[in-house]
Amino acid sequence: MKTNAFLVSFCIIALISFKVTAQKYDPLLVVDTMIVPKIIETPLFTEYNGLYKDRLDAVQQRVPLSYNESVHKYIDIYSNRSDQFGKMLGMSKYYFPIFEKALKAYDIPDEIKYLPIIESNMNAKAVSRVGATGIWQFMFGTAKGYGLNMDNYVDERRDPVEASYAAAAYFRDAYEGLGDWLLAIAAYNCGRGNVDRAIVKANSRDFWEIRPYLPAETRNYVPAFIAALYVMKFSDAHNIKQQPSALAIATDSIQVNRFVSIPALAEAMDMDPELLYALNPSYKKKVINGTEATPKRLVMPRITLDNFARVYDVLYHTTENPESRIVLASNDDRRVVVKKKPIDKLPVRYHRVSPGQNLSTIADQYHVEVQDIKAWNRLKTSVLIPGQRLIVSQQAVIKSTSSSRSPKQYISLREKSTASGQSGKI
């Protein structure tokens, strides 16, 4: 009797729990890729739409654009996000030429340019809950492996140009190893290892056959990509209107060989500093930290005659980096020559780990990035031991030059001749 009562109670509790779970289920729940919602798979596909399939067939090129229940559900979800996709249609006028140039350089299908829609909502400063950063959502280690630089001043995962070339290189390698573009897209989300294991388990190299063996997020990632491409291509059919983007302007690309203040430059150009930050999202401290050895790209709206003199003054005369103390020495009509006062090497700053501390709290305490602490200390994991000594500031390494002359730095201004005004990979 007690056993029966226990079983009845258990069933009631389980039923209540199921109902609560069902009530809390959100079909638009955002997962780690910033924008990919979860969907519920059903046994039967009862909502087949031949028009969706015909449209996908019409735009298919190198990447297979399959139509099935999962793709259909994501098309329905995304086509109802008119505001979100309207904004991305506007931003695509700026970002797509950048993506297209990088993908073409590595012979990657043009369709891959739609991937940042589900990766980051085309937000160059997006950061996922696991630390994937930028418009292409690179993890720190992968970014390093593909030549992106992350330091105190710059995170090139946020640079649309540099990150696009790194993504194109990744897809080149993934496709060479997997031989299928849908598998390469899946690998971009979950890694080659997970895809290889799924191939072995399914004894197939067809994405839709290996899909049940992939991580849950990746199962939805590929159909969501196909649906996002569809909605961007056929936005008019779903009454999605392109919204103007402040980024969709003609720009010039400048190679800067000295420190330049982004706020000072924005003021000289009579523009919103936030727009200039958006055009240069990789600079953490709102300073373009160019040097003679490593010049940096500055993207800015094309200069008008009205503000040319003030912009010239910021770039060539008044900008001063308080850390390097760059001071104007002399100049002529073609270039600026500046002297840098000698600086002693900055001392390395250390922190002794206390019980209960982790990398995030320590990074916040010293206003640095977790990835920087791991790189400076060559940490392979995030596990810390009480009493452990960590470097928490980057040592200033200044290469000495001949004492008989001062080092020189130059700024070279190059105006892009293409219609879009975008800079190429540098």
TORLUMGU-558503 format. One record per residue (C-alpha): x negated, y negated, z negated. Coordinates in Angstrom, 1 decimal, decimal comma, m for minus. Layout:
<node east="X" north="Y" up="Z"/>
...
! end
This chain:
<node east="0,0" north="0,0" up="0,0"/>
<node east="m2,8" north="m2,4" up="m0,9"/>
<node east="m4,5" north="m1,4" up="2,3"/>
<node east="m1,5" north="m2,3" up="4,4"/>
<node east="m1,0" north="m5,6" up="2,6"/>
<node east="m4,6" north="m6,4" up="3,3"/>
<node east="m4,3" north="m5,6" up="7,0"/>
<node east="m1,1" north="m7,7" up="7,2"/>
<node east="m2,8" north="m10,7" up="5,5"/>
<node east="m5,9" north="m10,3" up="7,8"/>
<node east="m3,7" north="m10,4" up="10,9"/>
<node east="m1,8" north="m13,5" up="9,7"/>
<node east="m5,0" north="m15,3" up="9,0"/>
<node east="m6,5" north="m14,3" up="12,4"/>
<node east="m3,4" north="m15,4" up="14,2"/>
<node east="m3,4" north="m18,8" up="12,4"/>
<node east="m7,1" north="m19,2" up="13,2"/>
<node east="m6,5" north="m18,4" up="16,9"/>
<node east="m3,8" north="m21,0" up="17,0"/>
<node east="m5,9" north="m23,7" up="15,4"/>
<node east="m8,8" north="m22,8" up="17,8"/>
<node east="m6,5" north="m23,0" up="20,8"/>
<node east="m5,1" north="m26,4" up="19,6"/>
<node east="m8,7" north="m27,8" up="19,2"/>
<node east="m9,8" north="m26,6" up="22,7"/>
<node east="m10,6" north="m29,5" up="24,9"/>
<node east="m10,9" north="m28,6" up="28,6"/>
<node east="m13,0" north="m31,8" up="29,1"/>
<node east="m15,4" north="m31,0" up="26,3"/>
<node east="m18,8" north="m32,3" up="27,3"/>
<node east="m21,7" north="m29,9" up="26,9"/>
<node east="m25,4" north="m30,5" up="27,0"/>
<node east="m25,6" north="m31,7" up="30,6"/>
<node east="m23,8" north="m34,9" up="29,5"/>
<node east="m20,8" north="m34,5" up="31,8"/>
<node east="m20,1" north="m30,8" up="32,7"/>
<node east="m16,8" north="m29,8" up="31,0"/>
<node east="m16,0" north="m26,3" up="29,9"/>
<node east="m13,2" north="m24,4" up="31,7"/>
<node east="m11,2" north="m21,3" up="30,9"/>
<node east="m11,5" north="m18,4" up="33,4"/>
<node east="m8,2" north="m16,7" up="34,3"/>
<node east="m7,8" north="m13,2" up="35,8"/>
<node east="m5,9" north="m14,3" up="38,8"/>
<node east="m6,5" north="m17,3" up="41,2"/>
<node east="m3,0" north="m18,6" up="41,7"/>
<node east="m3,8" north="m22,2" up="42,7"/>
<node east="m5,7" north="m21,6" up="46,0"/>
<node east="m5,9" north="m24,8" up="48,0"/>
<node east="m6,9" north="m24,3" up="51,7"/>
<node east="m7,5" north="m28,0" up="52,1"/>
<node east="m10,3" north="m28,0" up="49,5"/>
<node east="m11,9" north="m25,1" up="51,2"/>
<node east="m11,6" north="m26,6" up="54,7"/>
<node east="m13,2" north="m29,8" up="53,4"/>
<node east="m16,1" north="m28,0" up="51,8"/>
<node east="m16,7" north="m26,0" up="54,9"/>
<node east="m16,8" north="m29,2" up="56,9"/>
<node east="m19,5" north="m30,8" up="54,9"/>
<node east="m21,6" north="m27,7" up="54,2"/>
<node east="m25,2" north="m27,9" up="55,5"/>
<node east="m28,0" north="m26,0" up="53,8"/>
<node east="m26,5" north="m25,4" up="50,4"/>
<node east="m23,6" north="m22,9" up="50,3"/>
<node east="m20,5" north="m24,8" up="49,1"/>
<node east="m18,3" north="m21,9" up="48,0"/>
<node east="m14,7" north="m22,4" up="47,2"/>
<node east="m13,2" north="m20,3" up="44,4"/>
<node east="m11,2" north="m20,7" up="41,2"/>
<node east="m14,0" north="m22,3" up="39,2"/>
<node east="m14,8" north="m24,8" up="41,9"/>
<node east="m11,1" north="m25,6" up="42,2"/>
<node east="m10,7" north="m26,3" up="38,5"/>
<node east="m13,7" north="m28,7" up="38,5"/>
<node east="m12,4" north="m30,5" up="41,6"/>
<node east="m9,1" north="m31,0" up="39,7"/>
<node east="m11,0" north="m32,3" up="36,7"/>
<node east="m13,3" north="m34,6" up="38,5"/>
<node east="m10,7" north="m36,0" up="41,0"/>
<node east="m8,8" north="m37,2" up="37,9"/>
<node east="m11,8" north="m39,2" up="36,6"/>
<node east="m11,3" north="m42,1" up="39,0"/>
<node east="m13,0" north="m44,7" up="36,9"/>
<node east="m16,1" north="m42,5" up="36,2"/>
<node east="m16,5" north="m41,5" up="39,8"/>
<node east="m15,7" north="m44,9" up="41,1"/>
<node east="m18,6" north="m46,3" up="39,1"/>
<node east="m20,9" north="m43,6" up="40,4"/>
<node east="m19,9" north="m44,3" up="44,0"/>
<node east="m21,1" north="m47,9" up="43,4"/>
<node east="m24,3" north="m46,8" up="41,8"/>
<node east="m25,0" north="m44,3" up="44,6"/>
<node east="m25,6" north="m47,3" up="46,9"/>
<node east="m28,7" north="m47,9" up="44,9"/>
<node east="m29,8" north="m44,5" up="43,8"/>
<node east="m29,1" north="m42,3" up="46,8"/>
<node east="m31,7" north="m43,8" up="49,1"/>
<node east="m34,3" north="m43,2" up="46,4"/>
<node east="m33,1" north="m39,5" up="46,0"/>
<node east="m33,0" north="m39,0" up="49,7"/>
<node east="m36,5" north="m40,2" up="50,3"/>
<node east="m38,0" north="m37,9" up="47,6"/>
<node east="m36,0" north="m34,9" up="48,7"/>
<node east="m36,9" north="m35,3" up="52,3"/>
<node east="m40,6" north="m35,5" up="51,4"/>
<node east="m40,4" north="m31,9" up="50,0"/>
<node east="m37,9" north="m30,7" up="52,6"/>
<node east="m35,2" north="m30,2" up="50,0"/>
<node east="m31,5" north="m30,2" up="51,1"/>
<node east="m29,9" north="m33,7" up="51,0"/>
<node east="m27,0" north="m32,2" up="49,0"/>
<node east="m29,2" north="m32,0" up="45,9"/>
<node east="m28,9" north="m35,7" up="45,6"/>
<node east="m25,5" north="m35,1" up="44,0"/>
<node east="m27,0" north="m33,2" up="41,1"/>
<node east="m27,7" north="m36,3" up="38,8"/>
<node east="m23,9" north="m36,8" up="38,8"/>
<node east="m23,4" north="m33,8" up="36,5"/>
<node east="m26,9" north="m34,1" up="34,9"/>
<node east="m26,7" north="m37,6" up="33,6"/>
<node east="m23,7" north="m39,4" up="35,1"/>
<node east="m26,5" north="m41,2" up="37,1"/>
<node east="m27,7" north="m42,9" up="33,9"/>
<node east="m31,5" north="m43,4" up="34,0"/>
<node east="m31,6" north="m43,7" up="30,2"/>
<node east="m29,5" north="m40,7" up="29,4"/>
<node east="m30,8" north="m38,4" up="26,6"/>
<node east="m29,2" north="m35,0" up="25,9"/>
<node east="m28,9" north="m33,4" up="22,5"/>
<node east="m32,0" north="m31,3" up="23,2"/>
<node east="m34,1" north="m34,2" up="24,4"/>
<node east="m33,7" north="m33,9" up="28,2"/>
<node east="m34,2" north="m37,4" up="29,4"/>
<node east="m33,6" north="m39,6" up="32,4"/>
<node east="m31,4" north="m39,5" up="35,5"/>
<node east="m32,7" north="m36,0" up="36,4"/>
<node east="m32,7" north="m34,8" up="32,7"/>
<node east="m36,3" north="m33,6" up="32,4"/>
<node east="m37,5" north="m31,9" up="29,3"/>
<node east="m40,8" north="m33,2" up="28,0"/>
<node east="m42,9" north="m30,1" up="28,9"/>
<node east="m41,4" north="m29,7" up="32,3"/>
<node east="m41,9" north="m33,4" up="33,0"/>
<node east="m45,6" north="m33,2" up="32,1"/>
<node east="m46,0" north="m30,1" up="34,3"/>
<node east="m44,7" north="m32,1" up="37,3"/>
<node east="m46,9" north="m35,1" up="36,7"/>
<node east="m44,6" north="m37,5" up="34,8"/>
<node east="m46,2" north="m39,7" up="32,2"/>
<node east="m44,8" north="m40,3" up="28,7"/>
<node east="m46,6" north="m42,6" up="26,3"/>
<node east="m46,0" north="m45,5" up="23,9"/>
<node east="m45,1" north="m47,8" up="26,8"/>
<node east="m43,6" north="m45,6" up="29,5"/>
<node east="m41,3" north="m42,7" up="29,9"/>
<node east="m41,4" north="m41,8" up="33,6"/>
<node east="m38,5" north="m39,4" up="33,2"/>
<node east="m36,4" north="m42,6" up="33,2"/>
<node east="m38,1" north="m43,9" up="36,4"/>
<node east="m35,7" north="m43,0" up="39,3"/>
<node east="m38,5" north="m42,9" up="41,8"/>
<node east="m41,0" north="m40,8" up="39,9"/>
<node east="m38,4" north="m38,5" up="38,4"/>
<node east="m36,9" north="m37,9" up="41,9"/>
<node east="m40,2" north="m36,7" up="43,3"/>
<node east="m40,8" north="m34,5" up="40,3"/>
<node east="m37,3" north="m33,0" up="40,7"/>
<node east="m37,9" north="m32,4" up="44,4"/>
<node east="m41,2" north="m30,6" up="43,6"/>
<node east="m39,4" north="m28,5" up="41,1"/>
<node east="m36,8" north="m27,4" up="43,7"/>
<node east="m39,5" north="m26,6" up="46,2"/>
<node east="m41,1" north="m24,2" up="43,7"/>
<node east="m37,8" north="m22,8" up="42,5"/>
<node east="m36,6" north="m22,1" up="46,1"/>
<node east="m39,9" north="m20,5" up="47,1"/>
<node east="m39,5" north="m18,1" up="44,2"/>
<node east="m35,8" north="m17,4" up="44,4"/>
<node east="m35,0" north="m17,8" up="48,1"/>
<node east="m31,5" north="m19,3" up="47,5"/>
<node east="m30,4" north="m22,8" up="46,8"/>
<node east="m27,6" north="m22,0" up="44,4"/>
<node east="m30,0" north="m19,9" up="42,4"/>
<node east="m32,5" north="m22,8" up="42,5"/>
<node east="m29,8" north="m25,1" up="41,2"/>
<node east="m29,0" north="m22,6" up="38,4"/>
<node east="m32,7" north="m22,4" up="37,5"/>
<node east="m32,8" north="m26,2" up="37,2"/>
<node east="m30,3" north="m25,9" up="34,5"/>
<node east="m31,4" north="m22,8" up="32,5"/>
<node east="m34,9" north="m22,1" up="33,8"/>
<node east="m36,4" north="m19,5" up="36,2"/>
<node east="m36,7" north="m16,9" up="33,5"/>
<node east="m32,9" north="m16,7" up="32,8"/>
<node east="m32,1" north="m16,5" up="36,5"/>
<node east="m34,7" north="m13,8" up="37,1"/>
<node east="m33,3" north="m11,7" up="34,2"/>
<node east="m29,7" north="m12,2" up="35,5"/>
<node east="m30,9" north="m11,0" up="39,0"/>
<node east="m32,3" north="m7,8" up="37,5"/>
<node east="m29,1" north="m7,2" up="35,4"/>
<node east="m26,8" north="m7,7" up="38,3"/>
<node east="m29,1" north="m6,1" up="40,9"/>
<node east="m28,2" north="m9,0" up="43,2"/>
<node east="m29,5" north="m12,3" up="44,4"/>
<node east="m26,0" north="m13,8" up="45,0"/>
<node east="m25,2" north="m16,5" up="42,4"/>
<node east="m21,6" north="m15,5" up="42,1"/>
<node east="m22,5" north="m11,9" up="41,3"/>
<node east="m25,2" north="m12,8" up="38,8"/>
<node east="m23,1" north="m15,5" up="37,2"/>
<node east="m21,7" north="m13,4" up="34,3"/>
<node east="m25,3" north="m12,7" up="33,2"/>
<node east="m26,3" north="m16,4" up="33,1"/>
<node east="m26,0" north="m18,7" up="30,0"/>
<node east="m22,4" north="m20,0" up="29,7"/>
<node east="m23,4" north="m23,6" up="30,6"/>
<node east="m25,1" north="m22,5" up="33,8"/>
<node east="m22,1" north="m20,4" up="34,9"/>
<node east="m20,2" north="m23,7" up="35,0"/>
<node east="m23,1" north="m25,9" up="36,2"/>
<node east="m23,1" north="m24,7" up="39,8"/>
<node east="m19,4" north="m24,8" up="40,4"/>
<node east="m19,3" north="m28,3" up="38,8"/>
<node east="m22,1" north="m29,4" up="41,2"/>
<node east="m20,1" north="m28,2" up="44,2"/>
<node east="m17,0" north="m30,0" up="42,9"/>
<node east="m18,9" north="m33,2" up="42,2"/>
<node east="m20,2" north="m33,2" up="45,7"/>
<node east="m16,7" north="m32,7" up="47,0"/>
<node east="m15,2" north="m35,6" up="45,0"/>
<node east="m18,0" north="m38,0" up="46,1"/>
<node east="m17,5" north="m37,0" up="49,7"/>
<node east="m13,7" north="m37,1" up="49,7"/>
<node east="m13,1" north="m39,8" up="47,1"/>
<node east="m10,6" north="m41,6" up="49,4"/>
<node east="m8,4" north="m38,5" up="49,6"/>
<node east="m8,1" north="m38,6" up="45,8"/>
<node east="m7,5" north="m42,4" up="45,6"/>
<node east="m10,9" north="m43,0" up="43,9"/>
<node east="m12,1" north="m46,5" up="44,7"/>
<node east="m15,8" north="m47,5" up="44,8"/>
<node east="m16,6" north="m50,0" up="42,0"/>
<node east="m19,3" north="m52,6" up="42,7"/>
<node east="m22,6" north="m51,9" up="40,9"/>
<node east="m25,0" north="m54,7" up="39,7"/>
<node east="m27,8" north="m52,4" up="40,9"/>
<node east="m26,7" north="m52,4" up="44,5"/>
<node east="m28,8" north="m55,4" up="45,5"/>
<node east="m31,8" north="m56,0" up="47,7"/>
<node east="m35,0" north="m55,6" up="45,7"/>
<node east="m38,7" north="m56,1" up="46,0"/>
<node east="m41,3" north="m53,7" up="44,6"/>
<node east="m44,4" north="m55,3" up="43,0"/>
<node east="m47,6" north="m53,6" up="41,9"/>
<node east="m48,6" north="m55,2" up="38,6"/>
<node east="m52,2" north="m54,9" up="37,3"/>
<node east="m51,6" north="m56,7" up="34,0"/>
<node east="m49,0" north="m56,9" up="31,3"/>
<node east="m45,8" north="m58,7" up="32,3"/>
<node east="m42,9" north="m59,5" up="30,0"/>
<node east="m39,5" north="m58,3" up="31,4"/>
<node east="m37,5" north="m60,9" up="29,3"/>
<node east="m39,7" north="m63,8" up="30,5"/>
<node east="m39,4" north="m62,7" up="34,1"/>
<node east="m35,6" north="m62,4" up="33,8"/>
<node east="m35,4" north="m65,9" up="32,3"/>
<node east="m37,5" north="m67,2" up="35,2"/>
<node east="m35,2" north="m65,6" up="37,7"/>
<node east="m32,0" north="m66,9" up="36,0"/>
<node east="m30,7" north="m63,3" up="35,7"/>
<node east="m29,3" north="m61,1" up="33,0"/>
<node east="m32,3" north="m59,3" up="31,2"/>
<node east="m30,2" north="m56,1" up="31,1"/>
<node east="m30,1" north="m55,9" up="34,8"/>
<node east="m33,9" north="m56,2" up="35,0"/>
<node east="m34,2" north="m53,5" up="32,4"/>
<node east="m31,8" north="m51,4" up="34,4"/>
<node east="m34,0" north="m51,8" up="37,5"/>
<node east="m37,0" north="m50,8" up="35,4"/>
<node east="m35,7" north="m48,3" up="32,9"/>
<node east="m38,9" north="m46,4" up="32,2"/>
<node east="m40,5" north="m49,2" up="30,2"/>
<node east="m39,8" north="m48,7" up="26,5"/>
<node east="m41,1" north="m52,0" up="25,1"/>
<node east="m39,7" north="m54,3" up="27,8"/>
<node east="m43,2" north="m54,9" up="29,0"/>
<node east="m44,7" north="m53,8" up="32,3"/>
<node east="m48,1" north="m52,4" up="31,0"/>
<node east="m50,1" north="m52,6" up="34,2"/>
<node east="m53,9" north="m52,4" up="34,2"/>
<node east="m56,5" north="m52,4" up="36,9"/>
<node east="m57,0" north="m48,7" up="36,6"/>
<node east="m53,3" north="m47,8" up="36,5"/>
<node east="m51,1" north="m50,5" up="38,1"/>
<node east="m47,4" north="m50,2" up="37,4"/>
<node east="m44,4" north="m50,7" up="39,6"/>
<node east="m42,0" north="m53,6" up="38,8"/>
<node east="m38,7" north="m53,6" up="40,7"/>
<node east="m37,0" north="m57,0" up="40,8"/>
<node east="m34,3" north="m58,7" up="42,9"/>
<node east="m35,7" north="m60,5" up="45,9"/>
<node east="m37,1" north="m63,9" up="44,9"/>
<node east="m35,3" north="m67,1" up="46,2"/>
<node east="m37,0" north="m70,4" up="46,9"/>
<node east="m35,2" north="m71,9" up="43,9"/>
<node east="m36,9" north="m69,7" up="41,3"/>
<node east="m40,1" north="m68,8" up="43,2"/>
<node east="m42,3" north="m71,2" up="41,3"/>
<node east="m41,1" north="m70,0" up="37,8"/>
<node east="m41,4" north="m66,4" up="38,8"/>
<node east="m44,9" north="m67,0" up="40,1"/>
<node east="m45,8" north="m68,7" up="36,8"/>
<node east="m44,6" north="m65,7" up="34,8"/>
<node east="m46,5" north="m63,2" up="37,0"/>
<node east="m49,7" north="m65,2" up="37,4"/>
<node east="m50,1" north="m67,6" up="34,6"/>
<node east="m48,1" north="m67,4" up="31,4"/>
<node east="m47,5" north="m63,7" up="30,7"/>
<node east="m49,6" north="m62,6" up="27,8"/>
<node east="m49,7" north="m59,3" up="26,1"/>
<node east="m50,2" north="m59,8" up="22,4"/>
<node east="m52,0" north="m56,5" up="22,1"/>
<node east="m54,5" north="m56,9" up="24,8"/>
<node east="m54,7" north="m60,7" up="24,6"/>
<node east="m54,9" north="m61,2" up="28,4"/>
<node east="m55,8" north="m64,9" up="29,1"/>
<node east="m55,9" north="m66,7" up="32,4"/>
<node east="m59,4" north="m67,5" up="33,5"/>
<node east="m59,1" north="m68,9" up="37,0"/>
<node east="m57,0" north="m68,4" up="40,1"/>
<node east="m56,9" north="m69,2" up="43,8"/>
<node east="m54,1" north="m69,1" up="46,4"/>
<node east="m54,3" north="m65,4" up="47,0"/>
<node east="m55,0" north="m63,7" up="43,6"/>
<node east="m55,3" north="m64,2" up="39,9"/>
<node east="m58,5" north="m63,3" up="38,0"/>
<node east="m58,1" north="m62,8" up="34,3"/>
<node east="m60,4" north="m62,0" up="31,5"/>
<node east="m59,6" north="m59,7" up="28,7"/>
<node east="m61,1" north="m60,4" up="25,3"/>
<node east="m63,0" north="m57,5" up="23,7"/>
<node east="m60,8" north="m55,4" up="21,4"/>
<node east="m62,1" north="m53,0" up="18,8"/>
<node east="m60,6" north="m49,5" up="18,9"/>
<node east="m57,5" north="m49,3" up="16,8"/>
<node east="m57,8" north="m46,9" up="13,9"/>
<node east="m55,9" north="m43,7" up="14,0"/>
<node east="m52,9" north="m43,7" up="11,7"/>
<node east="m52,1" north="m40,5" up="9,7"/>
<node east="m49,1" north="m39,2" up="7,8"/>
<node east="m49,1" north="m36,5" up="5,2"/>
<node east="m45,9" north="m34,3" up="5,5"/>
<node east="m43,7" north="m34,3" up="2,4"/>
<node east="m41,3" north="m31,4" up="1,6"/>
<node east="m38,1" north="m31,7" up="3,5"/>
<node east="m39,5" north="m34,0" up="6,3"/>
<node east="m39,2" north="m33,2" up="9,9"/>
<node east="m40,5" north="m34,7" up="13,2"/>
<node east="m37,5" north="m36,8" up="13,7"/>
<node east="m37,6" north="m38,6" up="10,3"/>
<node east="m41,4" north="m39,1" up="10,7"/>
<node east="m41,0" north="m40,5" up="14,2"/>
<node east="m38,3" north="m42,9" up="13,0"/>
<node east="m40,5" north="m44,0" up="10,1"/>
<node east="m43,4" north="m45,0" up="12,4"/>
<node east="m41,2" north="m46,1" up="15,4"/>
<node east="m42,6" north="m43,6" up="17,8"/>
<node east="m41,2" north="m40,7" up="19,8"/>
<node east="m41,1" north="m37,1" up="18,6"/>
<node east="m42,7" north="m36,0" up="21,8"/>
<node east="m45,6" north="m38,4" up="21,3"/>
<node east="m46,3" north="m36,9" up="17,8"/>
<node east="m46,2" north="m33,4" up="19,2"/>
<node east="m48,6" north="m34,4" up="22,0"/>
<node east="m51,0" north="m36,3" up="19,8"/>
<node east="m51,2" north="m33,4" up="17,4"/>
<node east="m51,0" north="m30,6" up="20,1"/>
<node east="m48,0" north="m29,1" up="18,3"/>
<node east="m46,4" north="m26,2" up="20,1"/>
<node east="m43,4" north="m26,1" up="17,8"/>
<node east="m41,4" north="m28,5" up="15,7"/>
<node east="m42,1" north="m26,6" up="12,4"/>
<node east="m44,0" north="m28,7" up="9,8"/>
<node east="m45,8" north="m27,6" up="6,7"/>
<node east="m45,7" north="m29,8" up="3,5"/>
<node east="m49,2" north="m31,3" up="3,1"/>
<node east="m49,9" north="m31,1" up="6,9"/>
<node east="m51,7" north="m34,3" up="8,2"/>
<node east="m50,3" north="m35,7" up="11,4"/>
<node east="m51,5" north="m38,4" up="13,8"/>
<node east="m48,6" north="m40,9" up="14,0"/>
<node east="m50,2" north="m43,6" up="16,2"/>
<node east="m52,0" north="m43,4" up="19,5"/>
<node east="m55,7" north="m44,3" up="19,3"/>
<node east="m56,6" north="m47,2" up="21,5"/>
<node east="m59,1" north="m45,9" up="24,0"/>
<node east="m60,7" north="m48,9" up="25,8"/>
<node east="m63,3" north="m48,1" up="28,4"/>
<node east="m66,2" north="m50,5" up="28,0"/>
<node east="m67,6" north="m52,3" up="31,0"/>
<node east="m70,9" north="m54,0" up="31,6"/>
<node east="m71,6" north="m56,7" up="29,0"/>
<node east="m72,9" north="m59,0" up="31,7"/>
<node east="m69,4" north="m59,5" up="33,2"/>
<node east="m65,8" north="m59,5" up="32,2"/>
<node east="m63,3" north="m56,9" up="33,6"/>
<node east="m60,9" north="m58,3" up="36,2"/>
<node east="m57,3" north="m57,6" up="36,8"/>
<node east="m55,2" north="m58,4" up="39,9"/>
<node east="m51,5" north="m58,6" up="40,8"/>
<node east="m50,6" north="m57,6" up="44,4"/>
<node east="m47,1" north="m58,5" up="45,7"/>
<node east="m45,8" north="m56,2" up="48,4"/>
<node east="m42,4" north="m56,8" up="49,9"/>
<node east="m40,6" north="m53,7" up="51,1"/>
<node east="m39,5" north="m54,0" up="54,7"/>
<node east="m36,7" north="m51,5" up="54,7"/>
<node east="m33,0" north="m52,5" up="54,5"/>
<node east="m32,4" north="m51,1" up="51,1"/>
<node east="m35,4" north="m52,8" up="49,6"/>
<node east="m36,4" north="m49,7" up="47,6"/>
<node east="m39,9" north="m48,8" up="46,9"/>
<node east="m41,5" north="m45,5" up="47,8"/>
<node east="m43,4" north="m43,2" up="45,6"/>
<node east="m46,6" north="m44,7" up="44,3"/>
! end
